[in-house]
Amino acid sequence: MKTPIKDFVEEYVDRSPVRFHMPGHKGIPFIGCEKWDITEISGMNSLYANDGIICKSEENASLLFGCPTFYSTEGSSQCIKAMSFLVCKYAKSIGRKPIIASFRNAHSSFISASLLVDFDIQWIYSSGNNYLSCEVDYQNLDEILSQMEEKPIALLVTSPDYMGQIYDISSIAKVCHKHQILLLVDNAHGAYLKFLKNSQFPIDLGADLVCDSAHKTMPVLTGGAYLHLSPSLPKFFTDEVKSSMALFGSTSPSFLILQSLDQNNLYLYTTYKDKLSCVISKINETKEILCKMGYDVEETEPLKIVVNTAKYGYIGSDFADILAKEKVYCEFYDRNFIIFMISPENSLSDFDLFINAMSKISSKDSIYTIPPSLSSYQTLAKIKDVAFSSWEILPIEKCENKIFADWNIACPPAVCPIVCGERITKEIIYLLSYYGIEKCKVVKE
């Protein structure tokens, strides 16, 4: 498999060119990667063009994933906005309203998409005590969709979610398609799922539009991502996808990221599957060792290790601090859990250091508390209206009955227990306080 973007840049660099074009560093080392950092010079097309070198590379990615695949240099956030716009534009073309249903653990970029595209969100509530995950009852989902007066054009599902839970995409897809609803999957944490021995790639399981963050689990520079379209979608989607991506992307995409996506194709084509299989075996072995040490290890997707630190006697942040002193750094923690994201690029010595660091931490009395659970929310204003309102930041205890006004949530995990435009109740104040949120951005009265 060829790497057309990378090959073009290397040939350009080999010419020792005089660069009277952007970027301003002119290829002179500043942090070390400048000579490969170019722009759309003669011979290199735009990311959002429908032909040229970049399209050839995307065609290679499409062969690997088995469906039309398009690059993003601005992460899955760009893809979520683009696919939201795509399905809403499609809805209008067939005489349906721009409504997208979603579970509550949607990424903040979906909230931003609602503001920018101006579609309505139909929230679907589920049981469970962790706002990062949902408990999905597929029969109940069927009933919920049946009872909706106005059917959404699509349902967004986050799978795998931040806690490593994978949902039954095949069952969800069947329910959605029964109601003529498209299934969108935020698969940001699961780009590798296509390359398991038995594919768990959402498109293969019936999803219609899927985004992956290649940089999360593959050796791609931060920001490298994919938007995938099901081959069964109407031609409308392939015709409109590039312009939809351009609407939410910079006209100056990173060619360093594009080169890493391009080079990744060759890796996926050659040795990635074997390395993925090996690292998953090592992860499973590590999980068994941790369980023998007394840790409560959650059942998760293959490339995550999630430990309940509170049951081991530690608040997640304190546990992370202890590990950092051993030069082991986690992906995320909250009061009860700590999350480790792993990829085939982690070495055997990484696992040895991790296990050694975990073995040094002695268990204490459990401090686990069940997070508060909310099953309903009261929307007082549309996201768009709140966006253009004046706001202020208040201590959480002074926010009761105020309208929540934020949609940019700190990352990770970029998932918020309350959505812009909703009323802050006593229960929500308790929930936010539980997760250490001390202040809130609210609509100014």
C-alpha positions in Angstrom: 0.0 0.0 0.0 1.4 3.4 -1.0 1.6 6.5 1.1 1.0 9.3 -1.4 0.9 12.3 1.0 4.1 11.3 2.8 5.9 10.5 -0.5 5.0 13.9 -1.9 6.3 15.7 1.1 9.5 13.7 1.2 10.2 14.4 -2.5 9.5 18.1 -1.9 11.9 18.2 1.1 14.6 16.4 -0.9 14.6 19.2 -3.5 15.9 21.6 -0.8 13.2 24.1 -2.0 13.2 27.9 -1.5 9.9 28.3 0.4 8.2 31.5 -0.6 4.9 30.1 0.8 3.4 29.4 4.2 4.2 28.3 6.9 6.4 31.1 8.2 9.1 28.8 9.6 10.2 28.1 6.0 11.2 24.5 7.0 13.9 25.8 9.4 14.0 23.7 12.6 12.4 25.3 15.6 11.0 22.3 17.4 12.3 19.8 14.9 9.5 18.8 12.5 9.3 22.0 10.4 10.8 20.7 7.2 7.9 18.3 6.7 5.3 20.9 7.7 3.9 22.3 4.4 0.7 23.7 3.0 -1.3 23.3 -0.3 1.6 24.0 -2.6 1.5 23.1 -6.3 0.9 19.4 -6.7 -0.7 19.0 -3.2 -4.5 19.4 -3.2 -6.8 20.7 -0.4 -8.1 18.3 2.2 -11.6 19.2 1.2 -11.1 18.8 -2.6 -12.8 15.8 -4.4 -9.6 14.7 -6.1 -5.8 14.7 -5.8 -3.2 13.2 -3.6 -5.2 13.4 -0.3 -8.1 11.7 -1.9 -5.8 8.8 -3.0 -4.7 8.4 0.6 -8.3 8.5 1.8 -9.1 5.8 -0.8 -6.4 3.6 0.8 -8.1 4.2 4.2 -11.5 3.3 2.7 -10.1 0.0 1.5 -8.8 -0.8 5.0 -12.1 0.1 6.7 -14.3 -1.3 4.0 -16.4 1.8 3.6 -16.0 5.5 2.4 -13.5 7.0 4.8 -12.5 10.7 5.1 -9.8 12.4 7.1 -10.1 15.0 9.8 -7.1 16.9 11.3 -9.3 18.3 14.1 -10.3 15.1 15.8 -13.6 13.4 16.1 -15.0 16.8 17.2 -14.9 18.0 13.6 -16.5 14.7 12.5 -19.3 14.8 15.0 -20.2 18.3 13.8 -20.0 17.3 10.2 -22.1 14.2 10.5 -24.7 16.1 12.5 -24.9 18.7 9.7 -25.0 16.0 7.1 -28.0 14.1 8.6 -29.8 17.4 9.3 -29.3 18.5 5.7 -30.5 15.1 4.5 -33.6 15.4 6.8 -34.5 18.6 5.0 -34.0 17.0 1.6 -36.6 14.3 2.4 -39.0 16.5 4.3 -38.2 15.6 7.8 -37.3 17.9 10.8 -33.7 18.2 12.0 -33.9 16.3 15.2 -31.2 14.1 16.6 -31.7 11.8 19.6 -28.8 11.0 21.9 -28.0 9.4 25.2 -26.8 11.8 27.9 -23.1 10.8 27.7 -22.6 12.6 24.4 -19.4 14.5 23.9 -19.5 18.3 24.2 -18.8 18.7 20.5 -22.3 17.3 19.9 -23.7 20.1 22.0 -21.7 22.6 20.0 -23.0 21.0 16.8 -26.6 21.6 18.0 -25.7 25.3 18.5 -24.0 25.7 15.1 -26.3 23.6 13.0 -29.5 24.6 15.0 -31.0 21.2 15.4 -33.1 19.9 18.3 -31.8 17.2 20.6 -34.1 14.5 21.8 -32.4 13.2 25.0 -32.9 9.5 25.9 -32.4 8.8 29.6 -31.2 5.6 31.0 -30.5 4.1 34.4 -27.0 4.0 35.9 -25.0 6.0 38.3 -22.1 7.2 36.2 -22.7 10.1 33.8 -20.0 8.8 31.5 -21.9 5.6 30.7 -25.5 4.5 30.0 -27.5 1.4 30.7 -29.2 0.6 27.4 -32.3 -1.5 27.4 -32.9 -2.3 23.7 -36.6 -3.2 24.1 -37.1 0.0 26.1 -35.3 2.0 23.3 -37.7 0.5 20.8 -40.7 1.7 23.0 -39.2 5.1 23.5 -38.7 5.6 19.7 -42.2 4.3 19.0 -43.7 6.8 21.4 -42.0 9.9 19.9 -44.5 12.1 18.2 -41.8 13.4 15.9 -39.2 10.8 14.9 -35.6 12.0 15.0 -33.6 11.7 11.8 -30.8 10.0 13.7 -29.7 8.6 17.0 -26.1 9.3 18.4 -24.5 6.6 20.5 -21.1 7.0 22.2 -19.4 3.6 22.0 -16.9 2.8 23.4 -17.7 5.4 26.1 -15.1 7.0 28.3 -15.4 4.3 30.9 -14.6 1.6 28.3 -18.2 0.3 27.9 -19.1 -1.0 24.4 -22.7 -1.0 23.5 -24.5 -3.6 21.3 -24.4 -1.6 18.1 -26.0 -4.4 16.1 -29.1 -4.4 18.3 -29.3 -0.6 18.4 -28.9 -0.4 14.6 -31.8 -2.8 14.1 -34.1 -0.7 16.4 -33.1 2.5 14.7 -33.6 1.2 11.2 -37.0 -0.2 12.2 -38.0 3.4 12.8 -36.2 4.8 9.8 -33.7 6.5 12.0 -30.0 6.7 11.1 -27.5 5.5 13.6 -24.5 7.7 14.3 -21.7 6.3 16.4 -19.1 8.4 18.2 -16.4 5.7 18.1 -13.6 8.1 19.0 -12.0 5.6 21.4 -12.4 2.6 19.1 -10.6 3.2 15.8 -8.9 -0.1 16.4 -12.1 -2.2 16.6 -12.0 -2.9 12.8 -8.7 -4.7 13.2 -9.7 -7.2 16.0 -9.8 -10.9 15.0 -13.6 -10.4 14.9 -14.4 -6.9 13.8 -16.4 -4.8 16.2 -16.3 -1.8 13.8 -19.7 0.0 14.1 -20.1 0.2 10.3 -19.8 -3.6 10.1 -22.4 -3.9 12.8 -25.0 -1.7 11.0 -24.2 1.9 11.9 -24.7 4.5 9.2 -22.1 7.2 10.1 -19.1 6.7 12.4 -16.2 8.8 13.6 -12.9 7.5 15.0 -10.1 9.4 16.7 -7.1 7.6 15.1 -4.8 9.5 17.5 -6.4 7.9 20.6 -5.4 4.3 19.9 -3.1 4.4 16.8 0.3 6.1 16.2 -1.3 9.2 14.6 -0.5 12.7 15.6 -3.1 14.4 17.9 -6.1 15.6 15.9 -5.9 12.8 13.3 -9.4 11.2 12.9 -11.8 9.5 10.4 -15.4 10.0 9.4 -16.8 6.8 7.9 -20.0 6.4 5.9 -21.9 3.1 5.5 -21.8 1.9 1.8 -25.6 1.5 2.1 -26.2 5.2 2.6 -27.8 7.3 -0.2 -25.4 8.9 -2.7 -26.4 12.3 -1.0 -23.9 11.6 1.8 -20.8 11.0 -0.3 -21.7 14.0 -2.4 -22.0 16.3 0.6 -19.4 14.9 3.0 -16.4 17.0 1.9 -18.3 20.3 2.0 -19.7 19.3 5.4 -16.3 18.6 6.8 -15.0 21.9 5.4 -17.7 23.8 7.2 -16.2 22.8 10.5 -12.5 22.6 9.6 -9.7 25.0 9.1 -8.7 26.0 5.6 -5.1 25.4 6.9 -5.2 21.7 8.0 -2.1 20.2 9.5 -0.1 18.4 6.9 1.9 16.8 9.6 -1.3 15.1 10.8 -2.2 14.2 7.3 1.1 12.5 6.8 0.7 10.5 10.0 -2.8 9.4 8.8 -1.3 8.5 5.5 1.6 6.5 7.0 -0.8 4.8 9.4 -2.6 3.2 6.4 0.6 1.3 5.6 0.9 0.2 9.2 -2.7 -1.0 9.3 -2.1 -2.9 6.1 1.0 -4.7 7.3 1.8 -5.3 11.0 -0.9 -3.6 13.1 -3.3 -6.5 13.5 -0.6 -8.8 14.9 0.7 -6.1 17.3 -2.9 -5.3 18.4 -3.5 -9.0 19.2 -0.3 -9.2 21.2 -1.0 -6.1 23.3 -4.6 -7.2 24.0 -3.2 -10.5 25.3 -0.7 -8.5 27.5 -3.5 -6.3 28.8 -5.7 -9.3 29.7 -2.7 -10.8 31.5 -2.1 -7.5 33.4 -5.8 -7.3 34.4 -5.5 -10.8 35.9 -2.4 -9.7 37.9 -4.1 -6.6 39.2 -7.1 -8.7 40.3 -4.8 -11.0 42.2 -3.3 -7.9 43.9 -6.8 -7.1 45.2 -7.8 -4.5 42.7 -11.4 -4.2 41.4 -10.9 -4.1 37.6 -13.9 -3.2 35.5 -15.0 -5.1 32.4 -14.1 -2.8 29.4 -13.2 -2.6 25.8 -9.9 -4.4 24.9 -7.5 -1.3 25.1 -8.6 0.1 28.5 -7.9 -0.8 32.0 -10.3 0.8 34.5 -9.7 0.3 38.2 -12.1 1.1 41.0 -9.7 3.0 43.3 -12.4 3.9 45.8 -13.0 0.2 46.6 -9.3 -0.1 47.1 -9.4 2.8 49.6 -8.3 5.8 47.4 -9.9 8.8 45.7 -9.0 8.6 42.0 -7.0 11.9 42.1 -4.9 10.7 45.1 -4.2 7.4 43.4 -3.1 9.2 40.2 -0.7 11.3 42.2 0.9 8.2 43.7 1.4 6.7 40.3 2.8 9.9 38.8 5.6 9.8 41.4 6.5 6.4 39.8 6.4 8.0 36.4 3.1 6.3 35.5 0.4 8.6 34.1 -3.2 7.7 33.6 -5.7 9.0 31.0 -8.4 10.1 33.5 -9.6 9.8 37.0 -12.6 10.8 39.1 -13.7 10.1 42.7 -14.1 6.4 42.2 -12.2 5.3 39.1 -8.9 5.6 37.3 -8.6 4.9 33.6 -5.6 3.7 31.6 -5.6 3.8 27.8 -3.2 1.4 26.1 -2.1 0.9 22.5 0.2 -1.5 20.6 2.9 1.2 20.9 3.2 0.5 24.7 6.3 -1.6 25.3 6.6 -4.7 27.5 8.7 -2.5 29.9 5.8 -0.1 30.2 3.6 -2.9 31.5 6.4 -4.0 33.9 6.7 -0.5 35.3 2.9 -0.2 35.6 2.5 -3.5 37.4 5.5 -2.7 39.7 4.0 0.8 40.6 0.5 -0.8 41.3 2.1 -3.4 43.5 3.6 -0.7 45.8 0.2 0.7 46.7 -1.4 -0.9 49.7 -5.1 -1.4 50.0 -7.1 0.5 52.6 -10.7 0.5 53.8 -13.1 1.0 50.9 -14.4 4.6 50.5 -16.6 3.8 47.5 -19.8 5.9 47.3 -22.5 5.5 44.7 -22.7 8.6 42.5 -26.0 10.3 42.4 -28.3 9.4 39.5 -30.6 11.7 37.6 -33.3 10.4 35.3 -34.8 13.6 34.0 -33.9 17.3 33.4 -35.8 20.4 32.7 -34.9 22.4 29.6 -35.7 26.1 30.1 -34.1 27.5 26.9 -32.7 26.4 23.6 -28.9 26.0 23.4 -28.8 28.7 20.6 -30.7 31.2 22.7 -28.4 30.6 25.7 -25.3 31.0 23.5 -26.3 34.6 22.8 -27.2 35.5 26.4 -25.1 37.3 28.9 -23.6 34.9 31.5 -21.8 34.9 34.9 -19.9 32.4 36.9 -21.3 31.7 40.4 -20.3 29.4 43.2 -22.3 26.1 42.8 -24.3 26.7 46.0 -25.7 29.9 44.5 -26.9 28.3 41.2 -30.2 26.7 42.2 -32.9 27.4 39.6 -30.4 29.2 37.4 -30.0 28.2 33.7 -26.8 26.4 32.9 -24.9 28.3 30.2 -21.7 26.3 29.3 -21.1 24.0 26.4 -17.3 23.9 26.5 -16.4 21.3 29.1 -12.8 20.6 30.1 -11.2 17.7 28.3 -11.0 14.9 29.3 -13.7 13.7 29.4 -15.7 16.6 27.7 -19.0 15.1 28.9 -21.2 17.1 31.2 -23.8 15.9 33.7 -26.0 18.9 32.7 -26.5 20.5 29.3 -26.6 24.2 28.3 -30.1 25.6 28.7 -31.2 23.3 31.5 -32.3 24.3 35.0 -29.9 23.7 37.9 -31.8 21.9 40.6 -30.8 20.9 44.1 -30.2 17.4 42.8 -27.9 18.7 40.0 -26.0 20.9 42.5 -25.4 17.8 44.6 -24.3 15.8 41.5 -21.9 18.5 40.3 -20.5 18.9 43.8 -20.0 15.2 43.9 -17.6 15.4 40.9 -15.8 18.4 42.4 -17.4 21.2 40.3 -17.3 24.3 42.5 -18.5 27.0 40.1 -21.0 27.2 37.2 -21.5 29.4 34.2 -25.1 30.5 34.3 -27.4 32.9 32.3 -27.2 36.3 33.9 -30.5 37.6 35.1 
